[in-house]
Every structure is written in C-alpha cells, then in structure tokens.
C-alpha cells in the first residue's frame, strides 16, 4: 500500500465504526502553553474537560492530525536524520470516543485493523498495560489485560509473553497535576529479523521494537488532595504514528521479510523529496545510518550526505505545513523555532553542494504539495506563499552563513579536530576557542586564516613567486586595526628555509630600524625560520583636521620584508623569495593579554631549546614590566591618547603581590600555565615541540573538548546561528559548547534589551478585584457611574466604577485620559488599568472620592478622536496591504495613539510603488466616506471565514466583536473586516488625510510601516516641506558660492532647473494625496539635482585651483626662501595650496624652519617644516605645530620634519604668526 492508501484505509475503517472524519486542526495550538500542536488529542481537549460538547453523532471521531515536536518538553530536533524514525513533523492517526465506547471496543478495533485488515503477524505484536508500583496512581489495568489476552490466545500467542506491564512513566497519562487522566495501553511491533525478542525490547528505546499505537483510557480525575476519582463519562484517545505504520507496511514485503530494519525514510512519504533533492544536487541518497552514540566527527562523506537528505526533507515538511497554517519564521517563540529549523536545514544543504548561488528550498515545495495537497488543501492554497517565504529566508541566511562558517573555522584554525585539544584563550574579557593539532597550535578566536595558521594562497601570491619576487605581499589581512592598537605579528620564511645567523641579525636590525618612526616596538624575536614582533603602529601623517593616519599592519610587514629580503640576498649572494607568509593577532585588549604575548616572544627561544649553549642573541625587548606600560606609551613618537595608561583596565590583572611573568622568567622559571600554546605557531622550529617533549602539561586524553560560550554567542548574535546549529557544527568535530557561558551572555543581552525599553510601571499588579465594569465608550464620551472600589497605590488612587467610557490600553490601542467629576470638582484621570473584569481609573491620591460616590466620567474626546482615526486607518492599511502586496502578508503587531500608527507584518521587500499604491488605496477609501460598523457574533459562526481577519495565537471567547469597513452596517459584508475590541470612527471620512511616514525591515522577514492621519498627517507634511526648503536653500547657496568663484576664474557656471515654490500652497489648499506625492517627488528631484550641481561646481573649482596651486606655491616659496631666514607666511586661498607649499619646501631642500598658514575663509590650515638645520637645532615640526595650532583652538601633529593641523579661530592668525616668530629662531 502507498502512504496515501494507508492513511485512507485507517480513516475508512473507523468511518465504518461510525466515526466522523475530522479535518486536521491547525499546527497553531489553542493552548497558550504549547509551541505547536504536538499530539492528536490537542484539538479535542475541550471535549475531554467537559467545557464543550463534542459535535459528533455518535460522539466519535477519527482524523490524521499534523504535529510538530521541535521545542519545549517534546523536542525531537536533534535526533532527526540520525535514526530511522524521529521527525520534527509527523502525522498522528487517531480515533476518539467522547463518553461513548471504551476499552473493549478500542482494543478490539485496534487489533482488527492491524492484524485482520493490514495483516501484521500477531506473533510480532506486544501490548503493554498499566501496572503501577506502590505509590503510583490508579490500579493495575486488569480489564485491558483481559481483552488483549483473549486476542493473543486466539492467534496462538502466550499472553504472559505478549502482554508487558508498563510503569507510570510509560503507561499512565495525565493532562496536568489535576484533571482528566488514565492508563495507557500501547501496541509494539517486533522488528528483529526472527521476531523472537520475547517482549524484552518493549519500552527499552530500541528501534527494533517500536510503539505503533497508543490507546489512552481517560477514566479518572486527579484531585487536588492526590486522590483519583472515577469519571462518570469515560473517554478514549488513541494515536498511531503514520510514518511508522508506513515504514512497517512498506519495508517488510507484506510482513514476510524483516531482514532489513524498516526505516520511515524508505517509504513514499519521503522518497519523492529525495528524488527531487537528487535532481537538484547531483548527489545520490543512500539509506545508511550511524550507530547510536557514534562520534559524528568520524562520519564518512556518504553518511553525512544521507543525513543531510533526511534532515532537509523532514525540515521542509515542518516549515511548509507551518507556513500553510500562518506560522512564519521569526525572532520569538514558535516563530524562532521555525527560523532555527530552516537555518539548520540550510546548513545541511551545504553538504549537498547548495549555497547562496545555488539555493534549493523553494524548488522542493511543488513536490511536497503534489504529495500532500489533496489531504491537506491548505498546502495547495498557500503554495506560493510557502515557496516565497522559504526562498526569502534561505536567501537571508545565506548572506551570513558563509561568513559565520568562516568565523567558526577560523576560530578552530580549520584543523582536524577529531584528535585536537580545544581549550580557550582570553582575548579582552572573552573566552574563545582554540585548537592544538600535532605540533601546530592554531586558532585563538579567528586569529589565523584557514590553512594551518598561514594566509591562504592567492593568484597574486602565486604570480609573484613564479616571477622570483623578493617576497610575497600579504593579501586578505583582516581589517580590525585600531588607532594606538597593539598587535603580535608573525612572518615565516619561504618553504621554512633556515636563516643563517647573519640573516637573523639583518632581520632584527631592520625590525629595530623602524622603531620610533613607524611603530613602537615592545619585543621581537627572530627564530631560525620566522620572526615575531609586538608593536604599536604610529601615525604616518595627519589629515587636514589634524587627525592621525596610522601605518597599516600590511604596510609595516611589507616594509620589513622588502628591506630584509634585499639585504639577506645580497649578503648570501642569492636571489629569489626570502619571506613567504605572514599573519597577525587580533587587537590586544588587556594588560594581561599584552603580558602573555610579551612573555611568549621573549621566552620563545628558551622554550624552543635554543639557549642551551648560551643566551639567544636574536631577541630584543624593552625590559617590560607591568608598571612600565604607561612609560612605554609616553616614550613613543606619536601623540598619546587621552588616557595615560597603555591599555584598558582588565579583570585579568595579577593579584596584588603576585610576581609578574617577566620577573619569573628573569629567574629562569618557565611559566606553569599554557599561555605559550595560545598563540599562532608554524610547522618550523618553535616552542611547541620542545615544550611537549619537555613534558609540559597537556590536556589528558578523553578530556572534554569544548567551544567557548563567547564564540557561540558571537555566532548567534552576529551571524544569526541558532545555538543548536553551533552545537551541530561542534558535534561534527567532536566538540561540545560551553552552554552555561552562552546562556549567561544571552541573559545579559536580554537584560540590556529590557533596560533599553521604555520603563512602564504596571501599578495594578498589586491590586485584585472581583468587580465588573461595564464599558460604554463605544457609543458615548461620558457616563454617570458609581464608585465600587478605591485602591490606594503610592501617590495615586485606583477608582473602580460600575460603568466607564475609558478604554484601557489593549490590542495595540492606547488607553484614554480625561476627568472624573464629583460635585463641582473635576479630577484629572491620568491613566486606566484593567484589573480582571474591572476597570480602574488612576487619579491623584489627594482626590476626595469615597465608596458609593456618584461621579461622572468624561474622556478627553479631543485625544480619543485621533486615536480612533489611527485605529480605523490601521484596519484599512491591513486591507490595502493584502490587496497590493500579498494576501499572505500577516500582521505581527500594531500600535495606535493620537499621534501615529505603527503596523508590523511578515513580508518580503516592499517597493516604493507598492507603498504609494497602499497609501492611495487607503486615502481613496477615506474619501469614499463609507460607514464603519461593528457587531458581536458567536465566534463559532465566523471562525472559518477567510474574509474576516482573525489572528493566530489570539484567545477569543465564545462571542467576538467584528469591526467592518464598507458594506451594510453589521451585515459582515464589508471589504475590511477584523476581530477587534478597540474604538473606531463612524465613517471613514473622519480619518482625514492618511500619510505613510516610513516603511522598512525591522527583522528578517518582518517589516514595519509608520503612518499618520488627520492633523498629524498635515503637521508631518509641513515638517517635510520645512526640511526640504531648508535643505534646498543650503544646496542652492552652496552652488551659488561655487559658481561665483568659477566666475572669478572666468569659468562657466553649473546650472540647474529651479522648482516653483508651490508646496506650501498645496498644503494650505489641502490637495489630495496623489497631487501631494507628485509635487513632493518633483521637489525631491530638484533638491537632488541642486546638490549634485553644487558638488560638480566645487569639484570643477578644486580641479582648477589645484592646477594653479603648484605654480602659486613655487612663486611664493622662491621669494620666501630667497630671504634666507625662517619662513612665516599666510595665504588666503583654497586649502590645496598648503600641500603644494609643503611639497615645495621639501623639493627645494629648505634647511630651516617654516610655518605656513592658509585661510580658506572657514578655518586656518597650518603646516610646519623643519629642514636639516632646524632639526640639528633641536626643533621638531610636530611639536611646533601642536603648540601653534592650540593658540587658535586647533590641533595637529606629525613627524619631526613636517606636520599638519587646523584651527577654527581665524581671528588668532596674527597671534599665531607672532608666536611663531619667537619659536622658529635657531
């Protein structure tokens, strides 16, 4: 039988037994405590509880229920793909009796279907019945035992063997601590080849004896005192795993061949999906499985591929059925569970060769719909929505998946971690993973690129080597350099060539050569085949604002390699490449981190056993100690940052009195920690081989291998990796994740999110009331009422009345404000709080109100009316969204107050044209002046109507309120109809103008529209016009100024078409939205054109000025230099002249000091120059510039020979020049 035939035969069998066939309920459960519908009984709970009567005659039902178990108490996610029978989505076949038949019929019919109809051999069946132990609830289920025994005996089977006593864990069902409950009786199938397990595998977690059907007999009510009362009406609740039934029937050749273990995945439930995956991927599915508990790090490729097939097929089913039921991937609750499942599947897709360039999810939907659409028509109806949602989510995650996987691999050093020791390295205050492989320690939170700690090969590098270049320039270094940052750099020789001693000395000299000019050097060591140095890059130059521009790490390594390669080849009479590969550590973030790296460099030779014949000569350090960090910083040539310390404070500093590592090493003591193993190493001669040989502490075999929680959190927070995906990646490498640390970081993030939200004190939490307040605010704005209760709350009183017109905040609508009138006194009501069925009005604690007082409640109608307008406009926007964008766009939240509305919804990107179309459609409905009405109806009467918006997850009572726009009032035939308890306008024309302020994404797959209505809309438009006018005037002024300068140079101006100032007039006339949008669009185009014209004019002007600046500078300098004295000069010109003046001084080898100032009309641009004579006299350009710029509130700096800066106080020009005259004397 096919899967479809098996399903239908089950339903037909019970239809013969007078059961009503019921369609599957939604995967969105009615119970707020469930993430998804996870059992066949979920939809029938009200009938079991007696709160509703089963609508079937007789009260019997049968169905196939969609279920998901992928979160909460029932979670099969981690097992999917690794065994034959676990799934996140499955069908539960069931038959139900609501106070009708009981055990005799349920057991007999189960036997009849399985044994007599389907033909399953009785000798392979085992039944379990409830056998309580002392203290367990209920009593031994003798009745079930007797029924099963008779059936087994009739087939020649011994009941003593084929009926197993089950525990309370396996064979007693309870809905909760109290309520309906009862014994279970399960039917198990022996799948062993010979079928002779004698019942020993029942309930022993073996896939060779699986439960196929569970019969639950609800016969007790668990009481609060712990006793169990017999129910007057007893119920039957059964569930058969559909996929398991298909597996047993289809994989045993008519129950004649059990030599191959049946698998759910070998059935036609999954095979069509596998065939489509094979076509898409070019790979072949094999029905292979790992042994239980096998090390996932050792799985062969074909096994990994088989698992990927199964996971993707399972997850596709889960996602497709969920989306069909309106549950979309998102960022919270069940929506996030779906996003996790989808991203897990996308990751498994990589195993099959899929990627961002080769997606797959959407292409599988049609196959699933063809399989299941007839039984579950919602799949067919929402096929397009399912496909587009999956494609959008897959594309979104693909954008970060590759980067996240690269980050993960970098953190592990891309090593084979099956035999790796994974520890943690302290970087700043974060613990991150590292891997030690063979003699190579790599990792340390992404310090190294992919291949064994060395930069990846590139085409440029290969080309350079083939041409016999002196060195290979680095490519692809990470871009995380920071001003005044400190780094550990490493460079290796070509093919690990051993450097001769003189070559090592050349290298050390070169490293020291750049100390003080390009970087501050703290420590360096030149090993036989590589070198390390610890540096702080210095400013290379300063921009016009005086901001330092630092040497980049790649440029520094280039300088050292270029200089040394030439010298080494000359000394050795050789040619070709000397240096090959380089890499560097991430930014050093703490004193402890700095100290560890300093120790690592200065003791590297000692730990590599290069000091046995005496001190190693090719190591240099500044004699660092933890108290000298600030001194080292202040001794640098650059400008120190604001703080006086070298590094941020760190929680990892040594305790008071503890000896520093440097001090310990000076006493020939080796460090006892493993810090040396925490830094990048190479395959060559280095510390790690000798430390391991010397018996340094190693991680014991079999020790836990763990990825840090910090890295897991980074993957979650930065790259969108659900933590279970990170756990999966780790399991494939034999690792675990430090979950306590991850959870701690997650909680810290949640705390930050809570702190960032606006604090709202719900003061009614300490108040309870049994009173009932009648709300009459739909029809009137004030009402006479009686005071029922008064609750003092700190500085306020909570006044509960029998009636009210005040709406309490709920459903996204803001609560009302107004006043309470008692006698001649009017007391302001500042807020409203719902307390059970009562409504409390919040007034000042000084209000003279007593119990029983007759009061008048008056709401602030001027505030309520725009709230109502925004609320009705939200309904119209929801309607327009479905009309313009997609009927599948689902509301995710809304908020309305007197000033604006906010509407969140699931959708892909929305175009500007769609936004404009929605805006125009809503305004058209407003101008049509149609009625807005509402009516209360039984929920059951409209529950199935697709034209009435009802929100999944909302809890509705028996009676609901439908708000409709258009149509006949209260006839439920409007074009916009929603279940809503809020207040609304009576006619759409009362809304006024509707204007969308913004539309954009707020999360993956979730978008937000913010809009305004009525006077708020006109106010918004006025603000837009004022902003536009201000920006246009500024752009026009900028264009005119540039054109005037061009005219002075006899150059033609840059022109732009002017825009007539009619916006304000249109606002006064209150034109319709299409006219307003057209004029605004024209105005924005004019603004853009004017800005572009101003930029073009300034570019043309600067080009001309730059071409003239060189000749102007030459003329001026010729005259100034001829005087033979220090140069102090100012010019009124463009700032580009200053650079030409500086270049000219250098080109002419001016030996003296100079101060050059260019006033561009906005600020002073300063440059200082110190030639050879000035430098010999002790003058330094950087010092001069810094002091002189400060006189005009400016700043700057630079090198001893040249420096740049700027100052805004142009009036200080004379003082600067006068002061310079004294400072530049030699």
Secondary structure, DSSP 8 states (H G I E B T S, - for coil): --HHHHHHHHHHHHHHTT-EE-----SS-SSTT-SS--STTGGGHHHHHTSS----SSSEEEEEEEEE-EETTEE-GGGTTTSSS--SEEEEEEEEEESS--HHHHHHHHHIIIIIIS---GGGEEEEEE---TT-SS---HHHHHHHHHHHHHTT--HHHHEEEE-HHHHEEESSSSEEEEEEEEEEEE-SSS---TTTTTTTT-TTEEEEEEEEEEEEEE-TTS-EEEEEEEEEEEEEEHHHHHHHHHTTTTTT--SS---GGGSTTTHHHHHHHHHHHS---------TT--GGG--HHHHHHHHHHHHHHHHHHHHHHHHTT----SSHHHHHHHHHHHHHHHHHHHTT--SSS--THHHHHHHHHHHTTTSHHHHHTHHHHHHHHHHHHHHHHHHHHHHHHHHHHHTTT--GGG-EEEEEEETTEEEEEEEETTEEE-TTTTS-TBTTB----HHHHHHHHTT-SB-----------TT-EEEEEEEEGGG----HHHHHHHHHHHHHTBTTTEEEEEEEEETTEEEEEEEE-EEEE-TTS-EEE--HHHHHHHHHHHHHHHHHHHHT--S--EEEEEE-----SHHHHHHHHHHHHTHHHHTT--TTS--SSEEE----TTSHHHHHHTSSS---SSSSSS---TTS--TT---HHHHHHTT---SSSGGGGS---SSS-HHHHHHHTT-----TT---EE-HHHHHHHHHHH---HHHHHHHHHTTT-EE-HHHHHHHHHHHHHHHHHHS-----GGGG-------EE-TTT-SEEEEEEEEEEEETTEEEEEESEE----SBTTB----EEEEETTEEEEE-EEEEETTEEEEEEETT----TT-EEEEEE-HHHHHHHHHHHHHHHHHHHHHHHHT-TT-EEEEEEE-SS-EEEEEE-S---HHHHHHHHHHHHHHHHTT-BEEEEEEEHHHHTT-TTSB--TT----SEEEEEEESSSTTSS--SEEEE--S---SBGGGG--EEEEEEEEEETTEEEEEEEEHHHHHHHHHHHHHHHHHHHHHHHHHHHHHHHHHHHTT------------HHHHHHHT--HHHHHHHHHHHHHHHHHHHHHHHHHHHHHHHHHHHHHHHHHHHHHHHHHHT-S-EEEEEES-THHHHHHHHHHHHTT--SEEEEEEE-SS-EEEEEEE-HHHHHTT--HHHHHHHHHHTTT-EEEE-SSEEEEEES-GGGHHHHHHHHHHHT--
